Amino acid sequence: MITLNLITIITLMMIIMIMMFINFMISKNSNFNMNKLSPFECGYNTMSIMHPPFSMNFYLMTILFLMFDIEITILMPFFIMIKMCNMKIYMLTLFLFMTLMTLGLFNEWNQNILNWKM
């Protein structure tokens, strides 16, 4: 019984080694240079000291998009669970959530975060 397992393991290792050898032989040889080996970071040269300034408006728009995207994700189960829940608790929870999101939108509007001019 032990020899059968040993033979199986050796056979599997040989098959794996043959597959790796075939992969190495038929793979495309690529010339590696410094540019291909360096990490790519949003178009910035990682070797230089100075980076161009990052736009804070772009960052705030990204955060707003994520926030409202998560809001839609949270709202979807509300409509699915409407028949399973107590209507008073359901309406209270939905009202509080929508009030919180509306107050957040008005706050962003007052701070001119929603201004698309960069």
C-alpha positions as CSV (number, residue, x, y, z in Angstrom):
1,M,0.0,0.0,0.0
2,I,2.8,2.4,0.8
3,T,4.6,1.7,-2.5
4,L,1.4,2.5,-4.4
5,N,1.1,5.9,-2.7
6,L,4.8,6.5,-3.3
7,I,4.5,5.6,-7.0
8,T,1.5,7.9,-7.3
9,I,3.3,10.8,-5.7
10,I,6.4,10.3,-7.9
11,T,4.3,10.1,-11.0
12,L,2.4,13.3,-10.2
13,M,5.7,15.1,-9.5
14,M,7.0,13.9,-12.9
15,I,3.9,15.1,-14.7
16,I,4.2,18.5,-12.9
17,M,7.8,18.8,-13.8
18,I,7.2,17.9,-17.5
19,M,4.4,20.5,-17.6
20,M,6.6,23.2,-16.1
21,F,9.4,22.3,-18.6
22,I,7.0,22.5,-21.6
23,N,5.6,25.8,-20.3
24,F,9.2,27.2,-20.0
25,M,10.0,26.0,-23.6
26,I,7.0,27.5,-25.3
27,S,6.6,30.7,-23.3
28,K,7.5,34.0,-24.9
29,N,10.9,35.3,-23.9
30,S,10.7,38.9,-23.0
31,N,13.4,41.4,-22.5
32,F,13.4,42.8,-19.0
33,N,14.5,46.4,-18.6
34,M,14.3,48.9,-15.8
35,N,11.0,50.4,-17.0
36,K,9.3,47.0,-17.1
37,L,10.5,46.0,-13.7
38,S,9.6,49.3,-11.9
39,P,6.2,49.6,-10.3
40,F,3.6,51.7,-12.1
41,E,1.9,54.2,-9.9
42,C,-0.8,56.2,-11.6
43,G,1.6,57.5,-14.3
44,Y,4.0,59.0,-11.7
45,N,7.7,58.3,-12.0
46,T,8.4,56.6,-8.7
47,M,12.1,57.4,-8.9
48,S,11.6,61.2,-8.9
49,I,11.2,63.2,-5.7
50,M,8.5,65.6,-6.8
51,H,5.0,64.5,-7.8
52,P,2.4,66.7,-9.4
53,P,-0.1,68.1,-6.9
54,F,-3.1,65.9,-6.2
55,S,-6.5,67.5,-6.9
56,M,-8.6,67.6,-3.7
57,N,-11.8,68.1,-5.8
58,F,-11.2,64.8,-7.5
59,Y,-10.7,63.1,-4.1
60,L,-14.0,64.6,-2.8
61,M,-15.9,63.6,-5.9
62,T,-14.6,60.0,-5.5
63,I,-15.7,59.9,-1.9
64,L,-19.2,61.3,-2.8
65,F,-19.6,58.7,-5.5
66,L,-18.7,55.9,-3.1
67,M,-21.0,57.2,-0.5
68,F,-24.0,57.4,-2.8
69,D,-23.1,54.1,-4.3
70,I,-23.2,52.5,-0.8
71,E,-26.5,54.3,-0.2
72,I,-28.1,52.6,-3.1
73,T,-26.7,49.2,-1.9
74,I,-28.2,49.8,1.5
75,L,-31.6,50.9,0.0
76,M,-32.1,47.8,-2.1
77,P,-32.9,45.4,0.8
78,F,-35.4,47.9,2.1
79,F,-37.6,47.3,-0.9
80,I,-37.2,43.5,-0.7
81,M,-38.0,43.4,3.0
82,I,-41.2,45.5,2.9
83,K,-43.5,42.5,3.3
84,M,-41.5,40.8,6.0
85,C,-41.2,43.7,8.5
86,N,-43.4,45.7,10.8
87,M,-44.6,48.7,8.8
88,K,-44.0,51.2,11.5
89,I,-40.4,50.1,12.1
90,Y,-39.8,49.8,8.4
91,M,-41.0,53.4,7.7
92,L,-39.1,54.8,10.7
93,T,-35.9,53.2,9.6
94,L,-36.3,54.2,6.0
95,F,-37.2,57.8,7.0
96,L,-34.2,58.1,9.3
97,F,-31.8,56.8,6.7
98,M,-33.2,59.1,3.9
99,T,-33.1,62.1,6.3
100,L,-29.5,61.4,7.1
101,M,-28.5,61.1,3.5
102,T,-30.5,64.3,2.6
103,L,-28.8,66.2,5.4
104,G,-25.4,65.0,4.1
105,L,-26.3,66.1,0.6
106,F,-27.3,69.6,1.8
107,N,-24.1,69.9,3.8
108,E,-22.0,69.1,0.8
109,W,-24.1,71.5,-1.3
110,N,-23.5,74.3,1.3
111,Q,-19.7,73.7,1.3
112,N,-19.6,73.8,-2.6
113,I,-18.2,70.3,-2.7
114,L,-20.6,69.5,-5.6
115,N,-19.1,72.2,-7.8
116,W,-17.8,70.5,-10.9
117,K,-15.4,73.3,-11.8
118,M,-11.9,72.3,-11.1
